[in-house]
Amino acid sequence: TGGSETLTAGSGSATFSGTGFNVQLDYCPTITANGGGGSDTATLNDSTAADTLYASPTAAVISGGGCIARANNFSTVKAVSSHGGKDTANFSDSTGADTFDAYPTKATLFGTGFSNEADGFRYVYATSNANAADKATFHDGSGNDSLVGSPNAAFLTDNSTYYNKASAFKTVIATASTGNDTANLQGSTGADTLTAYPKQVTMTGTGFSNSLLAWLAKVM
């Protein structure tokens, strides 16, 4: 409908409700729900197997354990990994200015008219269409984290519980808080510039800018 619908789906079950209707499925291996253009919200839950999420501004699909749940045209999607398995989330952006915000336990890609979130996923990959205004922000965990940043991609990981990667984002910012964090910034084949302050390091070149904030440990 044109109102606000709510979907909760995963592992073969689903509840889809809105103004004047409520649909519940106890078991269905393949579930597809279509939003109606309002402020629709979908929650996609994982199975006990290794699940995979694919989320774009117009659709999100989670699959695993023999089940598939798909949400089309929901403005807000939240996928939750809480039943075990090394789950993977894949985000793709819009043609506009989008932001990828990644923490060890949660990552969100959002832009005009959409917000896709992955909670508790072991691996998260976000891909930009190389819009000049796209930005990725990484936040470290409480332990020892490692960042690798290049002109085309950057990832932050603790090598045990999370791995967050952003590809083709023009601007990448990584913030350190605690732990013995390390960072490796790689330049391009062109003329790049490294600017270093006590609490901020930035490498820039044609089409990219990678920055470290409060990175007090080792920068290579």
N, C-alpha and C positions, 0 to 999 in steps of 0.2 A: 504494500500500500504506500501512500505518500506520507504516512506517519512514521513513528519511531518503532522499529522492530528490534527484537532481541533474540539472538540465536546462541544456544549452548550445545556444542556437538563434539563427538569424539568417541572412539572405540565402539562404533556401531550404534550409538544412541544419540538422540537429539531432542531438544525442546525449542520450538520456534513460536514466538508470541508477539502480538501487537494489538492494536485497537480492534476489538471484536473477534479475535481468534487466538487459539492456543493449540498447537499441534505437537504431539509427543510421539516419538518413535523409540521403542524399547530395543529393537535390534534391526539394523539395516546396514549391510557392509558398505554401501555407497550412498552418501547423503549430499544433496545439493540444495542450498537455500539461496534465494535471490532477494536482495534488498530492494526497497521500493523508492529510493531516492531521498528518504528522510535522514534523521540522525540515527542510523541503524548501527547496532553493536553486535559483534560476534565474538564468542569465546570458543576457541578450538583446543580440545584437550588431547594429550598424547595417550598412547597405549603403553604396555609394559615392554614392548619391543623397541627397536631403534626406529624412531619416527623421523620424517622429513617434512619440513614446512617450506612451501613456496608462496611468497606474498608479494603482490604488486598493488598499485593504487586501486585497481578494479576487481581483484580476486585474490583469495587466499585458500590454499589447499594443504591439509595435513594428512599424511598417509603413514600407515604402519600397522603391524599386527593383523594384516588382511583387511583393514578398513580404510575408507577414504571419506573425508568430510571437506566440503567445498563451500565457501561463502563468496557470493558474487555481489559486487556493488554495495558492500558495507563500508561506511565511512570510518568506523573504528573496529579494528580486529586485534584481539589479544590471544596469542597462542601460549599454552602452558605446558611445560615439560615437568611432570612431577611423579611419574610412575616408573622411572628407571629407564635404562637404555641410553646410549650416547646419541642424543637427538641433534638434528642439524636444521638450522633455519637459514633460508635464502631470501633476501630482500632485493627487489628491483624498484627503481625510483620512477618518478614521472618526468615529463619534459620541462617542468618548472624548477623552481629553487627548493630543494629538499634538504633535510637534515637527518643525519644518522647519529644517534646518541647511544653509546654502548658502555654498559657496566658489566662486571663479571657475572652477575645473575640476571641481567635484563638488558635488552637492546630494543631500540625503537627507531623506525624510519618514518618520517612524517613530512607532509607538505600540504599544499592547498587542497582541502577536501578529503584528506585521508590520513590515517595514523595506523601503522602496523607495528605490533609489539610482540616480542618473543621473550618469555620468562623461563629461566632455568635451562635453556638449551646449551649443550656442551660446545657446539660449534655454531657460529653466526657469521654469515657472509652477506655483505651489502654491496651492490653494484650500482654505480652512477652512470648515467648516459653522457657524462662529461660536461654537464651544464656548468658554466663558470661560477654559478652561485651556490652549487652544492657543497655542503660542509659535513665532515665527519668529526665527531668528538669521542675520544676514548677516556675512560676513567679506570684507574688501576684498582687492584684488590688490596687486602691487608698484608699479603705476603710479598714475595719477590716476583716481580713481573718483568717481562721483556718486550720491548717495542722494536719493531723493524719498520722503517719508513723509506719508501722509494718514490720516484715521481709518479708511478702508476698504481701503487698499492701500499697499504700499511696494515699491520696487525699487532695486536697486544694480547699476550697470553701469560699464564702462570705455569704453563707446561703440564698441568694436571687436571684442573677443573673447568677452565674456559679458554676459548680461542675466538677472538673477535677480529674480523678482517673487513676492510673497506677498500674497494677497487675503483679506480678512475675518479675519485673525489678530488676536486681542485684544491680544497683546503682541508687539512687534517690537523687537529689539535689534540694532544695527549696530555692528561693531567696526572701527576703522581702525588700520592698522599703519604703512604707509609711503606716500609719494606726497603730492601736493597734492590731497587729497580735499575734496569739497564736499558739503554736505547742505542740503536744503530741507524743513523740517517745516511741514506745513500743518494748521491747526486745523479744527475743525468749526464748525457754525453755533451751537453752544451755548457754555457757559462752560467754557473750557479753561484749563489751567495749564501754564506753561513754567517749568521749574526748571533753572538753569544753574550748573555748576561748571567749574573750569578743564579738567577732562578728562571731563566727562559732562554731557549735555544731555538732558532728558526733557520731552516734551509729553504731557499726559494730558487726557482728557475722558471723557464718557459712553461706555463700552464700548471704549475703546482706550488704549494706552500705547505711545509710540514713544520709544526711547532711543538715544543715541549714546554710545559708549564710546571714550575716547582719540582723539576727533575734534578734532585740534589745528589743522586748517585752517579753512575758512570754513563757518559755519553761517548759513543764511538763514531 
